[in-house]
C-alpha cells in the first residue's frame, strides 16, 4: 500500500536525526545522571494493543498476559527481556499464534523518542450483551514513531522515572512539542466485524491505516522526601489519517483525527535501589471506514525493582566500543 511505503520512508529519513539527538548536558542541581552505575532490574509487565469499534461498541482484546523478566541499563543503553509464565496466565488461549511487541524508548536530554513494532495475532471480541468471541485468525500490525523536543530537558529526566538510570533531585516541569507517524494493518481470514452488526460496505477482511501529524504536551516530576517521586506527561495530537479498506464497496477515506499519549510513574528511586510502578497509554484514532469510528489503543504497565551497582573499570572502559547507541551515533556523526 502507498501509505505504508510512505511511513517507512518517513521513518528511514528521521533515524539519523534520532541517533544524533545527543545529550547537551544536564543541570546537575536537578538531575544526577549516574553513568557509572550498572542498573539491574526485575520486573513484571503487561503490554497490549487493542482494537475498538464504535456504534455498536466492540472491543478486540489481544491474547496477552502478564510478562516477567529482567533487564539492565548501562551508559544509556537498556536491554529488557521478558515473557509470560504459564502459571501466571491461565486465561490465555494456548492454541493462538504468538504475539511480538517491540518497543524502544530513548530519552536523550531534551528529547522523548518512542519506536513501536507490534505484531499481534489472535483476539477476543466482546460487545454489549454478547459473549466473548475468539478470533485466532485476526491480526494487527502497528509500526510507529513518536518524537518530542522537551524545552527544559536539562532539568527533567524521563530516564530517571522509566529506566532508573538517573535520579531526579528536584521537582521540575516542561512543555514539549513534536510529531508522530503510525502505520496500522488490521486483517483476518474472514470479515473483521460481526456480519449481524455491520453493513457490507463497512466490513472488510483487511484495511490499512496511516497517520501523521504534530503533537504537544506537558511533562512534570514532583520529588518529595529522599528519593520518592511522581512523574507524569500528557500529549495531544491532531493527525492526518487515511483508511484504505480492501472491500470494493468501501471507499478510501482521509480525515483529521485527534488523539493523546499519557505516561505516569510513581515510586522510590535512590542511589542503591529503585521501586516503581509506571504506565504508558497511546490512543490512536483511525480514519473512518464508511463512517465507522475505530481506534487502536496501546498500553504498557510495569512494576519494577532495580538494584544499582558500581561497574568495574574494565566494563566502564570497554563497553563504549560495543554500546549500540554509541556505534550508531558514530556512523551518523558529522565531521
C-alpha positions, 0 to 999 in steps of 0.5 A, spaced: 500 500 500 502 507 498 501 509 505 505 504 508 511 505 503 510 512 505 511 511 513 517 507 512 520 512 508 518 517 513 521 513 518 528 511 514 529 519 513 528 521 521 533 515 524 539 519 523 536 525 526 534 520 532 541 517 533 544 524 533 539 527 538 545 527 543 545 529 550 547 537 551 548 536 558 544 536 564 543 541 570 546 537 575 542 541 581 536 537 578 538 531 575 544 526 577 545 522 571 549 516 574 553 513 568 557 509 572 552 505 575 550 498 572 542 498 573 539 491 574 532 490 574 526 485 575 520 486 573 513 484 571 509 487 565 503 487 561 503 490 554 497 490 549 494 493 543 487 493 542 482 494 537 475 498 538 469 499 534 464 504 535 456 504 534 455 498 536 461 498 541 466 492 540 472 491 543 478 486 540 482 484 546 489 481 544 491 474 547 496 477 552 498 476 559 502 478 564 510 478 562 516 477 567 523 478 566 529 482 567 533 487 564 539 492 565 541 499 563 548 501 562 551 508 559 544 509 556 543 503 553 537 498 556 536 491 554 529 488 557 527 481 556 521 478 558 515 473 557 509 470 560 509 464 565 504 459 564 502 459 571 501 466 571 496 466 565 491 461 565 486 465 561 490 465 555 488 461 549 494 456 548 492 454 541 493 462 538 499 464 534 504 468 538 504 475 539 511 480 538 511 487 541 517 491 540 518 497 543 524 502 544 524 508 548 530 513 548 530 519 552 536 523 550 536 530 554 531 534 551 528 529 547 522 523 548 523 518 542 518 512 542 519 506 536 513 501 536 513 494 532 507 490 534 505 484 531 499 481 534 495 475 532 489 472 535 483 476 539 477 476 543 471 480 541 466 482 546 460 487 545 454 489 549 450 483 551 454 478 547 459 473 549 466 473 548 468 471 541 475 468 539 478 470 533 485 466 532 485 468 525 485 476 526 491 480 526 494 487 527 500 490 525 502 497 528 509 500 526 510 507 529 514 513 531 513 518 536 518 524 537 518 530 542 523 536 543 522 537 551 524 545 552 527 544 559 530 537 558 536 539 562 532 539 568 527 533 567 529 526 566 524 521 563 530 516 564 530 517 571 522 515 572 522 509 566 529 506 566 532 508 573 538 510 570 538 517 573 535 520 579 531 526 579 533 531 585 528 536 584 521 537 582 521 540 575 516 541 569 516 542 561 512 543 555 514 539 549 512 539 542 513 534 536 510 529 531 508 522 530 507 517 524 503 510 525 502 505 520 496 500 522 494 493 518 488 490 521 486 483 517 483 476 518 481 470 514 474 472 514 470 479 515 473 483 521 466 485 524 460 481 526 456 480 519 449 481 524 452 488 526 455 491 520 453 493 513 457 490 507 460 496 505 463 497 512 466 490 513 472 488 510 477 482 511 483 487 511 484 495 511 490 499 512 491 505 516 496 511 516 497 517 520 501 523 521 501 529 524 504 534 530 503 533 537 504 537 544 504 536 551 506 537 558 511 533 562 512 534 570 516 530 576 514 532 583 520 529 588 518 529 595 522 526 601 529 522 599 528 519 593 520 518 592 517 521 586 511 522 581 512 523 574 507 524 569 506 527 561 500 528 557 500 529 549 495 531 544 495 530 537 491 532 531 493 527 525 492 526 518 489 519 517 487 515 511 483 508 511 484 504 505 479 498 506 480 492 501 472 491 500 470 494 493 464 497 496 468 501 501 471 507 499 478 510 501 477 515 506 482 521 509 480 525 515 483 529 521 483 525 527 485 527 534 488 523 539 493 523 546 499 519 549 499 519 557 505 516 561 505 516 569 510 513 574 510 513 581 515 510 586 522 510 590 528 511 586 535 512 590 542 511 589 542 503 591 535 501 589 529 503 585 521 501 586 516 503 581 510 502 578 509 506 571 504 506 565 504 508 558 497 509 554 497 511 546 490 512 543 490 512 536 484 514 532 483 511 525 480 514 519 473 512 518 471 506 514 464 508 511 463 512 517 465 507 522 469 510 528 475 505 530 481 506 534 487 502 536 489 503 543 496 501 546 498 500 553 504 498 557 504 497 565 510 495 569 512 494 576 519 494 577 525 493 582 532 495 580 538 494 584 544 499 582 551 497 582 558 500 581 561 497 574 568 495 574 573 499 570 574 494 565 566 494 563 566 502 564 572 502 559 570 497 554 563 497 553 563 504 549 566 500 543 560 495 543 554 500 546 549 500 540 547 507 541 554 509 541 556 505 534 550 508 531 551 515 533 558 514 530 556 512 523 551 518 523 556 523 526 558 529 522 565 531 521 
